[in-house]
Structures are given as C-alpha cells and as structure tokens.
C-alpha cells in the first residue's frame, strides 16, 4: 500500500514539474523561437522590429511629472583601455552574494563592487553610491557609454539614490550594466527592463 502511494505521489510531482517547465519556456517563446529574458525585454520594446529608430521610454515621477529616456541605436558596443579592465574586474565577481557594507568575495554591496573593480584597475573612487554619483561629469541617458556609472532609486520616480551599477555594453539592442543586486548578488542586467528603467535617476562618466 505504501509503495503504491509513493509511486503515485512521485508520478504526480514529476508531471507537475514537467508542466511548470513547459509553461516557463512558453513564456519566452515568440515566432517559434525561445528567447532569453533579456531578448524578451528588447522584443517587447520593438527593438527587433525597428532597430534603426530612436525609442522613448516614459514613466511617471513624483509630483505627476513625466520623465523621458531616449535610446539611440548603433553606439559603442564595448569599452577599451582602463574602463575595459574595470568591467572585466567587475564581471569577475559575478555570482558573489550581496552583503550590505561588504567589500570582499564573501559578499558585496553595489558601491563596494564598483570600488573594488576600479581599484583593481588602479583607480581610486569614493565608497558610497551618493559620493560616486558626483565623481564624474553628468551624462544624458542617450549618451551612455561602457564604463559610465548609473544610479537608481528604491522606487519608481524616486530622486534619492540608493543603488549604483556599471555600464558594460551599449549597442543597438540597448544598455547592459553590472551591479550587486540585493536579491541576486552580482549580476548583469538590461537597463531596458521596466524595473530598472523606472528607477533610473542619473549617470556620470568617471574621472580617469
């Protein structure tokens, strides 16, 4: 009796797992092709349909105003020189867990990741994200380049900086950046996702 019950339960869980796996893959299917989450973001925003056109993203800000971020295609795809070394150093920490105040491979916070990455390239930068936000010349979103620092708020439309990332790639498909996520640790994400775009505040170009 117990063996029969065990087999039934095992078959049930296996079937459920297959259904969930199938559903999760279907969520990323378009035109008969499976796409990554990053590609789905770009597909959603029409990047595959009209990559040669400017695109605008609008979202509400505190006080009822609207902020617009313009994206232009065919920009610099990767960094060179010192900034390339900084990006490589930051990527070497991918998978490191998040730790508030952390500055080692045992755990990092967002500003700690940048300080370590720049430090490994021989460049000293401030420790906190607010200090890093004024360490360089302001850059408009359409002019972002690999190596720029981008800053975010904790909620959509916020003006208070709580998070920082390092731009790694800028090309016709959009902007990627690496950062220490409080939930995922050190990861590389697309700025075009609703979550990050709605929290974007400003960007600066490092003083090198």
PyMOL commands that place a pseudoatom at each C-alpha (Angstrom):
pseudoatom trace, name=CA, resn=UNK, resi=1, chain=A, elem=C, hetatm=0, pos=[0.000, 0.000, 0.000]
pseudoatom trace, name=CA, resn=UNK, resi=2, chain=A, elem=C, hetatm=0, pos=[2.784, 2.411, 0.911]
pseudoatom trace, name=CA, resn=UNK, resi=3, chain=A, elem=C, hetatm=0, pos=[4.736, 1.586, -2.262]
pseudoatom trace, name=CA, resn=UNK, resi=4, chain=A, elem=C, hetatm=0, pos=[1.682, 2.276, -4.386]
pseudoatom trace, name=CA, resn=UNK, resi=5, chain=A, elem=C, hetatm=0, pos=[1.062, 5.593, -2.674]
pseudoatom trace, name=CA, resn=UNK, resi=6, chain=A, elem=C, hetatm=0, pos=[4.718, 6.588, -3.059]
pseudoatom trace, name=CA, resn=UNK, resi=7, chain=A, elem=C, hetatm=0, pos=[4.668, 5.794, -6.777]
pseudoatom trace, name=CA, resn=UNK, resi=8, chain=A, elem=C, hetatm=0, pos=[1.502, 7.825, -7.300]
pseudoatom trace, name=CA, resn=UNK, resi=9, chain=A, elem=C, hetatm=0, pos=[2.943, 10.821, -5.463]
pseudoatom trace, name=CA, resn=UNK, resi=10, chain=A, elem=C, hetatm=0, pos=[6.210, 10.540, -7.406]
pseudoatom trace, name=CA, resn=UNK, resi=11, chain=A, elem=C, hetatm=0, pos=[4.381, 10.465, -10.736]
pseudoatom trace, name=CA, resn=UNK, resi=12, chain=A, elem=C, hetatm=0, pos=[2.275, 13.443, -9.650]
pseudoatom trace, name=CA, resn=UNK, resi=13, chain=A, elem=C, hetatm=0, pos=[5.303, 15.595, -8.790]
pseudoatom trace, name=CA, resn=UNK, resi=14, chain=A, elem=C, hetatm=0, pos=[7.146, 14.601, -11.964]
pseudoatom trace, name=CA, resn=UNK, resi=15, chain=A, elem=C, hetatm=0, pos=[4.110, 15.547, -14.067]
pseudoatom trace, name=CA, resn=UNK, resi=16, chain=A, elem=C, hetatm=0, pos=[3.730, 18.869, -12.233]
pseudoatom trace, name=CA, resn=UNK, resi=17, chain=A, elem=C, hetatm=0, pos=[7.395, 19.648, -12.765]
pseudoatom trace, name=CA, resn=UNK, resi=18, chain=A, elem=C, hetatm=0, pos=[7.149, 18.957, -16.483]
pseudoatom trace, name=CA, resn=UNK, resi=19, chain=A, elem=C, hetatm=0, pos=[4.098, 21.210, -16.784]
pseudoatom trace, name=CA, resn=UNK, resi=20, chain=A, elem=C, hetatm=0, pos=[5.827, 24.056, -14.936]
pseudoatom trace, name=CA, resn=UNK, resi=21, chain=A, elem=C, hetatm=0, pos=[8.975, 23.690, -17.057]
pseudoatom trace, name=CA, resn=UNK, resi=22, chain=A, elem=C, hetatm=0, pos=[6.901, 23.709, -20.212]
pseudoatom trace, name=CA, resn=UNK, resi=23, chain=A, elem=C, hetatm=0, pos=[4.981, 26.804, -19.109]
pseudoatom trace, name=CA, resn=UNK, resi=24, chain=A, elem=C, hetatm=0, pos=[8.129, 28.690, -18.158]
pseudoatom trace, name=CA, resn=UNK, resi=25, chain=A, elem=C, hetatm=0, pos=[9.657, 28.021, -21.565]
pseudoatom trace, name=CA, resn=UNK, resi=26, chain=A, elem=C, hetatm=0, pos=[6.458, 29.027, -23.374]
pseudoatom trace, name=CA, resn=UNK, resi=27, chain=A, elem=C, hetatm=0, pos=[6.597, 32.401, -21.642]
pseudoatom trace, name=CA, resn=UNK, resi=28, chain=A, elem=C, hetatm=0, pos=[9.777, 33.136, -23.575]
pseudoatom trace, name=CA, resn=UNK, resi=29, chain=A, elem=C, hetatm=0, pos=[8.636, 31.874, -26.974]
pseudoatom trace, name=CA, resn=UNK, resi=30, chain=A, elem=C, hetatm=0, pos=[7.975, 34.297, -29.824]
pseudoatom trace, name=CA, resn=UNK, resi=31, chain=A, elem=C, hetatm=0, pos=[7.768, 33.465, -33.543]
pseudoatom trace, name=CA, resn=UNK, resi=32, chain=A, elem=C, hetatm=0, pos=[8.553, 29.833, -32.803]
pseudoatom trace, name=CA, resn=UNK, resi=33, chain=A, elem=C, hetatm=0, pos=[11.858, 30.697, -31.107]
pseudoatom trace, name=CA, resn=UNK, resi=34, chain=A, elem=C, hetatm=0, pos=[12.937, 30.520, -27.488]
pseudoatom trace, name=CA, resn=UNK, resi=35, chain=A, elem=C, hetatm=0, pos=[14.494, 33.783, -26.299]
pseudoatom trace, name=CA, resn=UNK, resi=36, chain=A, elem=C, hetatm=0, pos=[16.363, 34.844, -23.188]
pseudoatom trace, name=CA, resn=UNK, resi=37, chain=A, elem=C, hetatm=0, pos=[14.737, 37.183, -20.669]
pseudoatom trace, name=CA, resn=UNK, resi=38, chain=A, elem=C, hetatm=0, pos=[16.958, 39.987, -21.965]
pseudoatom trace, name=CA, resn=UNK, resi=39, chain=A, elem=C, hetatm=0, pos=[15.828, 39.381, -25.546]
pseudoatom trace, name=CA, resn=UNK, resi=40, chain=A, elem=C, hetatm=0, pos=[12.209, 39.316, -24.428]
pseudoatom trace, name=CA, resn=UNK, resi=41, chain=A, elem=C, hetatm=0, pos=[12.615, 42.785, -22.956]
pseudoatom trace, name=CA, resn=UNK, resi=42, chain=A, elem=C, hetatm=0, pos=[14.008, 44.047, -26.243]
pseudoatom trace, name=CA, resn=UNK, resi=43, chain=A, elem=C, hetatm=0, pos=[11.325, 42.286, -28.272]
pseudoatom trace, name=CA, resn=UNK, resi=44, chain=A, elem=C, hetatm=0, pos=[8.646, 43.820, -26.060]
pseudoatom trace, name=CA, resn=UNK, resi=45, chain=A, elem=C, hetatm=0, pos=[10.016, 47.297, -26.770]
pseudoatom trace, name=CA, resn=UNK, resi=46, chain=A, elem=C, hetatm=0, pos=[10.150, 46.721, -30.527]
pseudoatom trace, name=CA, resn=UNK, resi=47, chain=A, elem=C, hetatm=0, pos=[13.937, 46.532, -30.853]
pseudoatom trace, name=CA, resn=UNK, resi=48, chain=A, elem=C, hetatm=0, pos=[13.776, 43.605, -33.311]
pseudoatom trace, name=CA, resn=UNK, resi=49, chain=A, elem=C, hetatm=0, pos=[11.121, 45.296, -35.413]
pseudoatom trace, name=CA, resn=UNK, resi=50, chain=A, elem=C, hetatm=0, pos=[12.748, 48.705, -35.783]
pseudoatom trace, name=CA, resn=UNK, resi=51, chain=A, elem=C, hetatm=0, pos=[16.357, 48.737, -34.546]
pseudoatom trace, name=CA, resn=UNK, resi=52, chain=A, elem=C, hetatm=0, pos=[17.225, 51.784, -36.655]
pseudoatom trace, name=CA, resn=UNK, resi=53, chain=A, elem=C, hetatm=0, pos=[14.703, 54.070, -34.961]
pseudoatom trace, name=CA, resn=UNK, resi=54, chain=A, elem=C, hetatm=0, pos=[15.008, 56.116, -31.801]
pseudoatom trace, name=CA, resn=UNK, resi=55, chain=A, elem=C, hetatm=0, pos=[12.854, 54.826, -28.979]
pseudoatom trace, name=CA, resn=UNK, resi=56, chain=A, elem=C, hetatm=0, pos=[11.495, 56.662, -25.969]
pseudoatom trace, name=CA, resn=UNK, resi=57, chain=A, elem=C, hetatm=0, pos=[10.559, 55.311, -22.563]
pseudoatom trace, name=CA, resn=UNK, resi=58, chain=A, elem=C, hetatm=0, pos=[8.213, 57.367, -20.367]
pseudoatom trace, name=CA, resn=UNK, resi=59, chain=A, elem=C, hetatm=0, pos=[7.253, 56.824, -16.778]
pseudoatom trace, name=CA, resn=UNK, resi=60, chain=A, elem=C, hetatm=0, pos=[5.672, 58.860, -14.019]
pseudoatom trace, name=CA, resn=UNK, resi=61, chain=A, elem=C, hetatm=0, pos=[7.674, 60.669, -11.392]
pseudoatom trace, name=CA, resn=UNK, resi=62, chain=A, elem=C, hetatm=0, pos=[6.779, 62.126, -8.039]
pseudoatom trace, name=CA, resn=UNK, resi=63, chain=A, elem=C, hetatm=0, pos=[4.604, 65.222, -8.415]
pseudoatom trace, name=CA, resn=UNK, resi=64, chain=A, elem=C, hetatm=0, pos=[2.857, 63.952, -11.531]
pseudoatom trace, name=CA, resn=UNK, resi=65, chain=A, elem=C, hetatm=0, pos=[5.622, 64.857, -13.982]
pseudoatom trace, name=CA, resn=UNK, resi=66, chain=A, elem=C, hetatm=0, pos=[6.875, 62.528, -16.702]
pseudoatom trace, name=CA, resn=UNK, resi=67, chain=A, elem=C, hetatm=0, pos=[10.481, 61.576, -17.377]
pseudoatom trace, name=CA, resn=UNK, resi=68, chain=A, elem=C, hetatm=0, pos=[11.555, 60.517, -20.871]
pseudoatom trace, name=CA, resn=UNK, resi=69, chain=A, elem=C, hetatm=0, pos=[14.654, 58.460, -21.686]
pseudoatom trace, name=CA, resn=UNK, resi=70, chain=A, elem=C, hetatm=0, pos=[15.652, 58.403, -25.365]
pseudoatom trace, name=CA, resn=UNK, resi=71, chain=A, elem=C, hetatm=0, pos=[17.570, 55.461, -26.803]
pseudoatom trace, name=CA, resn=UNK, resi=72, chain=A, elem=C, hetatm=0, pos=[19.658, 55.751, -29.970]
pseudoatom trace, name=CA, resn=UNK, resi=73, chain=A, elem=C, hetatm=0, pos=[20.996, 52.703, -31.870]
pseudoatom trace, name=CA, resn=UNK, resi=74, chain=A, elem=C, hetatm=0, pos=[24.493, 51.790, -33.060]
pseudoatom trace, name=CA, resn=UNK, resi=75, chain=A, elem=C, hetatm=0, pos=[26.521, 53.183, -30.180]
pseudoatom trace, name=CA, resn=UNK, resi=76, chain=A, elem=C, hetatm=0, pos=[29.785, 51.874, -28.754]
pseudoatom trace, name=CA, resn=UNK, resi=77, chain=A, elem=C, hetatm=0, pos=[29.455, 48.169, -28.029]
pseudoatom trace, name=CA, resn=UNK, resi=78, chain=A, elem=C, hetatm=0, pos=[32.309, 47.694, -25.576]
pseudoatom trace, name=CA, resn=UNK, resi=79, chain=A, elem=C, hetatm=0, pos=[34.925, 49.600, -23.598]
pseudoatom trace, name=CA, resn=UNK, resi=80, chain=A, elem=C, hetatm=0, pos=[38.671, 49.844, -24.144]
pseudoatom trace, name=CA, resn=UNK, resi=81, chain=A, elem=C, hetatm=0, pos=[41.700, 50.648, -22.025]
pseudoatom trace, name=CA, resn=UNK, resi=82, chain=A, elem=C, hetatm=0, pos=[41.236, 51.233, -18.300]
pseudoatom trace, name=CA, resn=UNK, resi=83, chain=A, elem=C, hetatm=0, pos=[37.450, 51.009, -18.442]
pseudoatom trace, name=CA, resn=UNK, resi=84, chain=A, elem=C, hetatm=0, pos=[37.658, 47.628, -20.155]
pseudoatom trace, name=CA, resn=UNK, resi=85, chain=A, elem=C, hetatm=0, pos=[39.819, 46.449, -17.247]
pseudoatom trace, name=CA, resn=UNK, resi=86, chain=A, elem=C, hetatm=0, pos=[37.273, 47.833, -14.775]
pseudoatom trace, name=CA, resn=UNK, resi=87, chain=A, elem=C, hetatm=0, pos=[34.433, 45.986, -16.499]
pseudoatom trace, name=CA, resn=UNK, resi=88, chain=A, elem=C, hetatm=0, pos=[36.425, 42.733, -16.608]
pseudoatom trace, name=CA, resn=UNK, resi=89, chain=A, elem=C, hetatm=0, pos=[37.199, 43.103, -12.913]
pseudoatom trace, name=CA, resn=UNK, resi=90, chain=A, elem=C, hetatm=0, pos=[33.536, 43.684, -12.073]
pseudoatom trace, name=CA, resn=UNK, resi=91, chain=A, elem=C, hetatm=0, pos=[32.491, 40.665, -14.115]
pseudoatom trace, name=CA, resn=UNK, resi=92, chain=A, elem=C, hetatm=0, pos=[34.968, 38.507, -12.211]
pseudoatom trace, name=CA, resn=UNK, resi=93, chain=A, elem=C, hetatm=0, pos=[32.726, 38.991, -9.160]
pseudoatom trace, name=CA, resn=UNK, resi=94, chain=A, elem=C, hetatm=0, pos=[29.597, 37.651, -10.865]
pseudoatom trace, name=CA, resn=UNK, resi=95, chain=A, elem=C, hetatm=0, pos=[27.751, 35.307, -8.544]
pseudoatom trace, name=CA, resn=UNK, resi=96, chain=A, elem=C, hetatm=0, pos=[29.147, 36.919, -5.389]
pseudoatom trace, name=CA, resn=UNK, resi=97, chain=A, elem=C, hetatm=0, pos=[26.289, 37.237, -2.854]
pseudoatom trace, name=CA, resn=UNK, resi=98, chain=A, elem=C, hetatm=0, pos=[25.002, 40.609, -1.731]
pseudoatom trace, name=CA, resn=UNK, resi=99, chain=A, elem=C, hetatm=0, pos=[26.136, 41.868, 1.666]
pseudoatom trace, name=CA, resn=UNK, resi=100, chain=A, elem=C, hetatm=0, pos=[25.410, 45.364, 2.897]
pseudoatom trace, name=CA, resn=UNK, resi=101, chain=A, elem=C, hetatm=0, pos=[28.751, 47.023, 3.540]
pseudoatom trace, name=CA, resn=UNK, resi=102, chain=A, elem=C, hetatm=0, pos=[30.571, 44.044, 2.004]
pseudoatom trace, name=CA, resn=UNK, resi=103, chain=A, elem=C, hetatm=0, pos=[33.849, 44.584, 0.166]
pseudoatom trace, name=CA, resn=UNK, resi=104, chain=A, elem=C, hetatm=0, pos=[35.131, 41.029, -0.453]
pseudoatom trace, name=CA, resn=UNK, resi=105, chain=A, elem=C, hetatm=0, pos=[34.205, 37.948, -2.476]
pseudoatom trace, name=CA, resn=UNK, resi=106, chain=A, elem=C, hetatm=0, pos=[32.318, 36.712, 0.577]
pseudoatom trace, name=CA, resn=UNK, resi=107, chain=A, elem=C, hetatm=0, pos=[29.786, 39.476, -0.040]
pseudoatom trace, name=CA, resn=UNK, resi=108, chain=A, elem=C, hetatm=0, pos=[29.462, 42.849, -1.778]
pseudoatom trace, name=CA, resn=UNK, resi=109, chain=A, elem=C, hetatm=0, pos=[27.107, 45.760, -1.908]
pseudoatom trace, name=CA, resn=UNK, resi=110, chain=A, elem=C, hetatm=0, pos=[26.611, 47.847, -5.056]
pseudoatom trace, name=CA, resn=UNK, resi=111, chain=A, elem=C, hetatm=0, pos=[29.075, 50.644, -4.327]
pseudoatom trace, name=CA, resn=UNK, resi=112, chain=A, elem=C, hetatm=0, pos=[31.577, 48.172, -2.879]
pseudoatom trace, name=CA, resn=UNK, resi=113, chain=A, elem=C, hetatm=0, pos=[31.592, 46.245, -6.168]
pseudoatom trace, name=CA, resn=UNK, resi=114, chain=A, elem=C, hetatm=0, pos=[32.463, 49.385, -8.109]
pseudoatom trace, name=CA, resn=UNK, resi=115, chain=A, elem=C, hetatm=0, pos=[35.139, 50.448, -5.661]
pseudoatom trace, name=CA, resn=UNK, resi=116, chain=A, elem=C, hetatm=0, pos=[36.802, 47.040, -5.910]
pseudoatom trace, name=CA, resn=UNK, resi=117, chain=A, elem=C, hetatm=0, pos=[36.540, 46.891, -9.715]
pseudoatom trace, name=CA, resn=UNK, resi=118, chain=A, elem=C, hetatm=0, pos=[38.042, 50.339, -10.208]
pseudoatom trace, name=CA, resn=UNK, resi=119, chain=A, elem=C, hetatm=0, pos=[40.649, 49.626, -7.529]
pseudoatom trace, name=CA, resn=UNK, resi=120, chain=A, elem=C, hetatm=0, pos=[41.846, 46.532, -9.383]
pseudoatom trace, name=CA, resn=UNK, resi=121, chain=A, elem=C, hetatm=0, pos=[42.355, 48.748, -12.432]
pseudoatom trace, name=CA, resn=UNK, resi=122, chain=A, elem=C, hetatm=0, pos=[44.423, 51.170, -10.375]
pseudoatom trace, name=CA, resn=UNK, resi=123, chain=A, elem=C, hetatm=0, pos=[41.725, 53.824, -9.947]
pseudoatom trace, name=CA, resn=UNK, resi=124, chain=A, elem=C, hetatm=0, pos=[40.586, 55.029, -6.527]
pseudoatom trace, name=CA, resn=UNK, resi=125, chain=A, elem=C, hetatm=0, pos=[36.916, 56.031, -6.239]
pseudoatom trace, name=CA, resn=UNK, resi=126, chain=A, elem=C, hetatm=0, pos=[34.625, 57.038, -3.339]
pseudoatom trace, name=CA, resn=UNK, resi=127, chain=A, elem=C, hetatm=0, pos=[32.938, 54.322, -1.267]
pseudoatom trace, name=CA, resn=UNK, resi=128, chain=A, elem=C, hetatm=0, pos=[29.245, 55.238, -1.148]
pseudoatom trace, name=CA, resn=UNK, resi=129, chain=A, elem=C, hetatm=0, pos=[26.826, 55.447, -4.082]
pseudoatom trace, name=CA, resn=UNK, resi=130, chain=A, elem=C, hetatm=0, pos=[25.976, 59.067, -3.239]
pseudoatom trace, name=CA, resn=UNK, resi=131, chain=A, elem=C, hetatm=0, pos=[29.654, 60.036, -3.340]
pseudoatom trace, name=CA, resn=UNK, resi=132, chain=A, elem=C, hetatm=0, pos=[30.142, 58.083, -6.560]
pseudoatom trace, name=CA, resn=UNK, resi=133, chain=A, elem=C, hetatm=0, pos=[27.187, 59.972, -8.082]
pseudoatom trace, name=CA, resn=UNK, resi=134, chain=A, elem=C, hetatm=0, pos=[29.221, 63.191, -8.101]
pseudoatom trace, name=CA, resn=UNK, resi=135, chain=A, elem=C, hetatm=0, pos=[32.525, 61.533, -9.015]
pseudoatom trace, name=CA, resn=UNK, resi=136, chain=A, elem=C, hetatm=0, pos=[32.479, 62.445, -12.666]
pseudoatom trace, name=CA, resn=UNK, resi=137, chain=A, elem=C, hetatm=0, pos=[30.663, 64.505, -15.280]
pseudoatom trace, name=CA, resn=UNK, resi=138, chain=A, elem=C, hetatm=0, pos=[26.891, 64.072, -15.692]
pseudoatom trace, name=CA, resn=UNK, resi=139, chain=A, elem=C, hetatm=0, pos=[25.860, 62.065, -18.752]
pseudoatom trace, name=CA, resn=UNK, resi=140, chain=A, elem=C, hetatm=0, pos=[22.496, 62.108, -20.500]
pseudoatom trace, name=CA, resn=UNK, resi=141, chain=A, elem=C, hetatm=0, pos=[20.910, 58.685, -20.892]
pseudoatom trace, name=CA, resn=UNK, resi=142, chain=A, elem=C, hetatm=0, pos=[21.104, 58.699, -24.724]
pseudoatom trace, name=CA, resn=UNK, resi=143, chain=A, elem=C, hetatm=0, pos=[24.866, 59.259, -24.492]
pseudoatom trace, name=CA, resn=UNK, resi=144, chain=A, elem=C, hetatm=0, pos=[25.714, 56.400, -22.134]
pseudoatom trace, name=CA, resn=UNK, resi=145, chain=A, elem=C, hetatm=0, pos=[28.949, 54.530, -22.836]
pseudoatom trace, name=CA, resn=UNK, resi=146, chain=A, elem=C, hetatm=0, pos=[30.542, 51.413, -21.329]
pseudoatom trace, name=CA, resn=UNK, resi=147, chain=A, elem=C, hetatm=0, pos=[32.258, 52.384, -18.086]
pseudoatom trace, name=CA, resn=UNK, resi=148, chain=A, elem=C, hetatm=0, pos=[29.690, 55.011, -17.085]
pseudoatom trace, name=CA, resn=UNK, resi=149, chain=A, elem=C, hetatm=0, pos=[28.099, 54.772, -13.649]
pseudoatom trace, name=CA, resn=UNK, resi=150, chain=A, elem=C, hetatm=0, pos=[24.300, 54.702, -13.464]
pseudoatom trace, name=CA, resn=UNK, resi=151, chain=A, elem=C, hetatm=0, pos=[22.245, 55.402, -10.369]
pseudoatom trace, name=CA, resn=UNK, resi=152, chain=A, elem=C, hetatm=0, pos=[18.827, 54.290, -9.222]
pseudoatom trace, name=CA, resn=UNK, resi=153, chain=A, elem=C, hetatm=0, pos=[16.238, 54.977, -6.550]
pseudoatom trace, name=CA, resn=UNK, resi=154, chain=A, elem=C, hetatm=0, pos=[14.451, 52.448, -4.364]
pseudoatom trace, name=CA, resn=UNK, resi=155, chain=A, elem=C, hetatm=0, pos=[11.085, 53.038, -6.061]
pseudoatom trace, name=CA, resn=UNK, resi=156, chain=A, elem=C, hetatm=0, pos=[9.750, 54.352, -9.393]
pseudoatom trace, name=CA, resn=UNK, resi=157, chain=A, elem=C, hetatm=0, pos=[10.104, 58.107, -9.727]
pseudoatom trace, name=CA, resn=UNK, resi=158, chain=A, elem=C, hetatm=0, pos=[12.382, 58.440, -6.684]
pseudoatom trace, name=CA, resn=UNK, resi=159, chain=A, elem=C, hetatm=0, pos=[15.012, 61.194, -6.603]
pseudoatom trace, name=CA, resn=UNK, resi=160, chain=A, elem=C, hetatm=0, pos=[17.020, 59.612, -3.785]
pseudoatom trace, name=CA, resn=UNK, resi=161, chain=A, elem=C, hetatm=0, pos=[19.978, 57.493, -4.911]
pseudoatom trace, name=CA, resn=UNK, resi=162, chain=A, elem=C, hetatm=0, pos=[20.120, 54.083, -3.262]
pseudoatom trace, name=CA, resn=UNK, resi=163, chain=A, elem=C, hetatm=0, pos=[21.802, 51.924, -5.892]
pseudoatom trace, name=CA, resn=UNK, resi=164, chain=A, elem=C, hetatm=0, pos=[24.590, 52.092, -8.476]
pseudoatom trace, name=CA, resn=UNK, resi=165, chain=A, elem=C, hetatm=0, pos=[25.680, 49.994, -11.441]
pseudoatom trace, name=CA, resn=UNK, resi=166, chain=A, elem=C, hetatm=0, pos=[28.431, 49.999, -14.065]
pseudoatom trace, name=CA, resn=UNK, resi=167, chain=A, elem=C, hetatm=0, pos=[27.515, 50.137, -17.764]
pseudoatom trace, name=CA, resn=UNK, resi=168, chain=A, elem=C, hetatm=0, pos=[29.130, 47.197, -19.553]
pseudoatom trace, name=CA, resn=UNK, resi=169, chain=A, elem=C, hetatm=0, pos=[27.679, 47.246, -23.085]
pseudoatom trace, name=CA, resn=UNK, resi=170, chain=A, elem=C, hetatm=0, pos=[25.899, 49.884, -25.160]
pseudoatom trace, name=CA, resn=UNK, resi=171, chain=A, elem=C, hetatm=0, pos=[24.781, 48.895, -28.647]
pseudoatom trace, name=CA, resn=UNK, resi=172, chain=A, elem=C, hetatm=0, pos=[21.787, 48.877, -30.964]
pseudoatom trace, name=CA, resn=UNK, resi=173, chain=A, elem=C, hetatm=0, pos=[19.990, 46.464, -28.655]
pseudoatom trace, name=CA, resn=UNK, resi=174, chain=A, elem=C, hetatm=0, pos=[20.247, 48.680, -25.587]
pseudoatom trace, name=CA, resn=UNK, resi=175, chain=A, elem=C, hetatm=0, pos=[22.249, 49.149, -22.406]
pseudoatom trace, name=CA, resn=UNK, resi=176, chain=A, elem=C, hetatm=0, pos=[23.588, 46.442, -20.093]
pseudoatom trace, name=CA, resn=UNK, resi=177, chain=A, elem=C, hetatm=0, pos=[25.034, 47.091, -16.669]
pseudoatom trace, name=CA, resn=UNK, resi=178, chain=A, elem=C, hetatm=0, pos=[26.603, 45.060, -13.866]
pseudoatom trace, name=CA, resn=UNK, resi=179, chain=A, elem=C, hetatm=0, pos=[25.701, 45.600, -10.227]
pseudoatom trace, name=CA, resn=UNK, resi=180, chain=A, elem=C, hetatm=0, pos=[25.330, 43.933, -6.856]
pseudoatom trace, name=CA, resn=UNK, resi=181, chain=A, elem=C, hetatm=0, pos=[21.620, 43.162, -6.595]
pseudoatom trace, name=CA, resn=UNK, resi=182, chain=A, elem=C, hetatm=0, pos=[20.277, 42.840, -3.055]
pseudoatom trace, name=CA, resn=UNK, resi=183, chain=A, elem=C, hetatm=0, pos=[18.328, 39.737, -4.100]
pseudoatom trace, name=CA, resn=UNK, resi=184, chain=A, elem=C, hetatm=0, pos=[20.607, 38.079, -6.689]
pseudoatom trace, name=CA, resn=UNK, resi=185, chain=A, elem=C, hetatm=0, pos=[24.120, 39.229, -5.831]
pseudoatom trace, name=CA, resn=UNK, resi=186, chain=A, elem=C, hetatm=0, pos=[26.458, 40.417, -8.581]
pseudoatom trace, name=CA, resn=UNK, resi=187, chain=A, elem=C, hetatm=0, pos=[24.643, 40.122, -11.915]
pseudoatom trace, name=CA, resn=UNK, resi=188, chain=A, elem=C, hetatm=0, pos=[24.452, 41.820, -15.306]
pseudoatom trace, name=CA, resn=UNK, resi=189, chain=A, elem=C, hetatm=0, pos=[21.077, 43.197, -16.366]
pseudoatom trace, name=CA, resn=UNK, resi=190, chain=A, elem=C, hetatm=0, pos=[19.411, 45.204, -19.110]
pseudoatom trace, name=CA, resn=UNK, resi=191, chain=A, elem=C, hetatm=0, pos=[18.576, 48.828, -18.315]
pseudoatom trace, name=CA, resn=UNK, resi=192, chain=A, elem=C, hetatm=0, pos=[15.562, 48.479, -20.629]
pseudoatom trace, name=CA, resn=UNK, resi=193, chain=A, elem=C, hetatm=0, pos=[13.662, 46.330, -18.134]
pseudoatom trace, name=CA, resn=UNK, resi=194, chain=A, elem=C, hetatm=0, pos=[10.668, 48.087, -16.584]
pseudoatom trace, name=CA, resn=UNK, resi=195, chain=A, elem=C, hetatm=0, pos=[12.068, 47.645, -13.085]
pseudoatom trace, name=CA, resn=UNK, resi=196, chain=A, elem=C, hetatm=0, pos=[15.377, 49.420, -13.641]
pseudoatom trace, name=CA, resn=UNK, resi=197, chain=A, elem=C, hetatm=0, pos=[14.210, 51.969, -16.188]
pseudoatom trace, name=CA, resn=UNK, resi=198, chain=A, elem=C, hetatm=0, pos=[11.501, 53.216, -13.837]
pseudoatom trace, name=CA, resn=UNK, resi=199, chain=A, elem=C, hetatm=0, pos=[14.047, 53.660, -11.028]
pseudoatom trace, name=CA, resn=UNK, resi=200, chain=A, elem=C, hetatm=0, pos=[16.792, 55.273, -13.100]
pseudoatom trace, name=CA, resn=UNK, resi=201, chain=A, elem=C, hetatm=0, pos=[17.897, 58.673, -11.753]
pseudoatom trace, name=CA, resn=UNK, resi=202, chain=A, elem=C, hetatm=0, pos=[21.150, 59.769, -13.363]
pseudoatom trace, name=CA, resn=UNK, resi=203, chain=A, elem=C, hetatm=0, pos=[24.528, 58.757, -14.818]
pseudoatom trace, name=CA, resn=UNK, resi=204, chain=A, elem=C, hetatm=0, pos=[28.087, 60.055, -14.586]
pseudoatom trace, name=CA, resn=UNK, resi=205, chain=A, elem=C, hetatm=0, pos=[31.253, 59.457, -16.568]
pseudoatom trace, name=CA, resn=UNK, resi=206, chain=A, elem=C, hetatm=0, pos=[34.208, 58.515, -14.299]
pseudoatom trace, name=CA, resn=UNK, resi=207, chain=A, elem=C, hetatm=0, pos=[37.127, 60.892, -13.867]
pseudoatom trace, name=CA, resn=UNK, resi=208, chain=A, elem=C, hetatm=0, pos=[40.043, 58.991, -15.405]
for i in range(1, 208): cmd.bond("trace and resi %d" % i, "trace and resi %d" % (i + 1))
show_as sticks, trace
zoom trace
